[in-house]
Amino acid sequence: MHSRPSPWRWIGWLLMAGILVVALTTAISLATMFNHIPPDLIVTVDGEQIDLQGLHAGHAWLVFGAVVLALVIVVIVVPLALLFGVGVPLLLAVLGVVAALACAAVAIAVVGSPVILLALLVWWAVRPKKTPAAPPAPSAPPPVPVIGQHTDNTTPFA
């Protein structure tokens, strides 16, 4: 008998599928772009000029992979870093405030328990007594259908 997969496994598979879709979309976009590069395009990085038309096949694939990797990091890793860098501390702060409020509520309940008990006893003594409800009246039996009865269409109740 197979057990049902956990939701975390589904989330993991969806995350991996999202990464794959982003990588494939980027790869297709870059492949289309590399086929339509103008011949006079020169990229300058830190003062060094790179002629994209003069790249060898191995260098072009390295550039292609580097751009795909950079985009996957920007789309996947940066949001996760923000989630764990901002979301988790914020969640812990909220849990700390809730725990402090729960401790304060317990302390107030312990200190005020004699007053609460006295108020409860007064309320039980003063509240009106409930009278038992009368049993419901018996309902009429359902009508018995008559099969084969002839009705006169001239009477108003037929």
C-alpha positions as CSV (number, residue, x, y, z in Angstrom):
1,M,0.0,0.0,0.0
2,H,1.5,3.3,-1.1
3,S,1.3,6.3,1.2
4,R,0.1,9.6,-0.1
5,P,3.0,12.1,-0.9
6,S,3.4,15.0,1.5
7,P,2.6,18.5,0.4
8,W,6.3,19.5,0.9
9,R,7.3,17.0,-1.8
10,W,4.8,18.7,-4.1
11,I,6.1,22.1,-3.3
12,G,9.7,20.9,-4.0
13,W,8.6,19.5,-7.4
14,L,6.8,22.7,-8.2
15,L,9.9,24.7,-7.2
16,M,12.1,22.6,-9.4
17,A,9.6,22.8,-12.3
18,G,9.6,26.6,-11.9
19,I,13.4,26.7,-12.0
20,L,13.4,24.5,-15.1
21,V,10.8,26.7,-16.9
22,V,12.8,29.9,-16.1
23,A,16.0,28.3,-17.4
24,L,14.4,27.0,-20.6
25,T,12.7,30.3,-21.3
26,T,16.0,32.1,-20.8
27,A,17.9,29.6,-22.9
28,I,15.4,30.0,-25.8
29,S,15.5,33.8,-25.5
30,L,19.3,33.8,-25.5
31,A,19.5,31.4,-28.4
32,T,17.2,33.5,-30.4
33,M,19.1,36.7,-29.5
34,F,22.5,35.1,-30.4
35,N,21.2,34.3,-33.9
36,H,20.3,38.0,-34.5
37,I,23.3,39.9,-33.1
38,P,24.3,42.8,-35.3
39,P,27.8,42.4,-36.7
40,D,29.1,45.6,-35.2
41,L,28.0,44.9,-31.5
42,I,30.8,45.3,-29.0
43,V,30.3,44.7,-25.2
44,T,32.6,46.6,-22.8
45,V,33.2,45.1,-19.3
46,D,35.6,46.9,-17.0
47,G,37.1,48.8,-19.9
48,E,37.8,45.6,-21.9
49,Q,35.9,45.3,-25.2
50,I,34.4,41.9,-26.1
51,D,33.4,41.3,-29.7
52,L,30.4,38.8,-29.5
53,Q,30.7,37.9,-33.2
54,G,34.3,36.8,-32.7
55,L,33.6,34.3,-29.9
56,H,34.4,30.7,-30.5
57,A,31.7,28.0,-30.0
58,G,33.0,27.1,-26.5
59,H,33.1,30.7,-25.4
60,A,29.6,31.3,-26.7
61,W,28.3,28.3,-24.7
62,L,30.1,29.6,-21.6
63,V,28.5,33.0,-21.9
64,F,25.2,31.4,-22.6
65,G,25.4,29.2,-19.5
66,A,26.6,32.1,-17.4
67,V,23.6,34.3,-18.4
68,V,21.1,31.4,-17.8
69,L,22.7,30.8,-14.3
70,A,22.6,34.5,-13.4
71,L,18.9,34.8,-14.4
72,V,18.0,31.6,-12.4
73,I,19.8,33.0,-9.4
74,V,18.0,36.4,-9.7
75,V,14.6,34.8,-10.1
76,I,14.9,32.0,-7.6
77,V,17.6,32.6,-5.0
78,V,17.0,36.3,-4.4
79,P,13.3,35.9,-3.4
80,L,14.2,32.9,-1.2
81,A,16.9,35.0,0.5
82,L,14.5,37.8,1.1
83,L,11.9,35.3,2.5
84,F,14.4,33.8,4.9
85,G,16.1,37.1,5.7
86,V,12.9,39.2,6.4
87,G,10.0,36.7,6.6
88,V,11.4,34.3,9.3
89,P,12.5,37.1,11.7
90,L,9.2,38.8,11.3
91,L,7.4,35.5,12.0
92,L,9.6,35.0,15.1
93,A,8.8,38.5,16.3
94,V,5.1,38.0,16.0
95,L,5.3,34.6,17.8
96,G,7.2,36.4,20.6
97,V,4.5,39.0,21.0
98,V,1.8,36.3,21.0
99,A,3.7,34.3,23.7
100,A,4.1,37.5,25.8
101,L,0.3,38.2,25.5
102,A,-0.5,34.6,26.4
103,C,1.7,34.8,29.5
104,A,0.1,38.1,30.5
105,A,-3.4,36.6,30.1
106,V,-2.5,33.6,32.2
107,A,-1.1,35.9,35.0
108,I,-4.3,38.1,34.9
109,A,-6.5,34.9,35.1
110,V,-4.5,33.6,38.1
111,V,-4.6,36.9,40.0
112,G,-8.2,37.6,39.1
113,S,-9.5,34.1,39.7
114,P,-11.3,34.8,43.0
115,V,-13.2,37.7,41.4
116,I,-14.0,35.6,38.3
117,L,-15.2,32.7,40.6
118,L,-17.4,35.1,42.6
119,A,-18.9,36.6,39.4
120,L,-19.6,33.1,38.0
121,L,-21.4,32.1,41.2
122,V,-23.5,35.3,41.2
123,W,-24.4,34.8,37.5
124,W,-25.5,31.2,38.2
125,A,-27.7,32.3,41.1
126,V,-29.3,35.2,39.2
127,R,-29.9,33.8,35.8
128,P,-33.4,32.7,34.9
129,K,-34.2,29.0,35.1
130,K,-34.9,27.4,31.8
131,T,-38.3,25.6,31.5
132,P,-38.3,22.3,29.7
133,A,-39.7,22.7,26.2
134,A,-43.0,20.9,25.4
135,P,-42.6,17.9,23.2
136,P,-43.5,18.6,19.6
137,A,-47.1,17.8,18.5
138,P,-47.5,14.7,16.5
139,S,-47.7,15.4,12.8
140,A,-50.4,14.2,10.5
141,P,-49.7,11.0,8.6
142,P,-48.9,11.6,5.0
143,P,-51.8,11.4,2.5
144,V,-52.3,8.0,1.0
145,P,-52.4,8.2,-2.8
146,V,-55.4,6.7,-4.5
147,I,-54.7,5.0,-7.7
148,G,-57.3,4.8,-10.4
149,Q,-59.7,7.3,-8.9
150,H,-61.9,9.1,-11.5
151,T,-62.4,12.8,-10.9
152,D,-65.1,15.0,-12.3
153,N,-63.6,18.0,-14.0
154,T,-66.6,20.2,-13.5
155,T,-66.2,20.6,-9.7
156,P,-63.9,23.5,-8.7
157,F,-61.8,21.3,-6.3
158,A,-61.1,18.5,-8.7
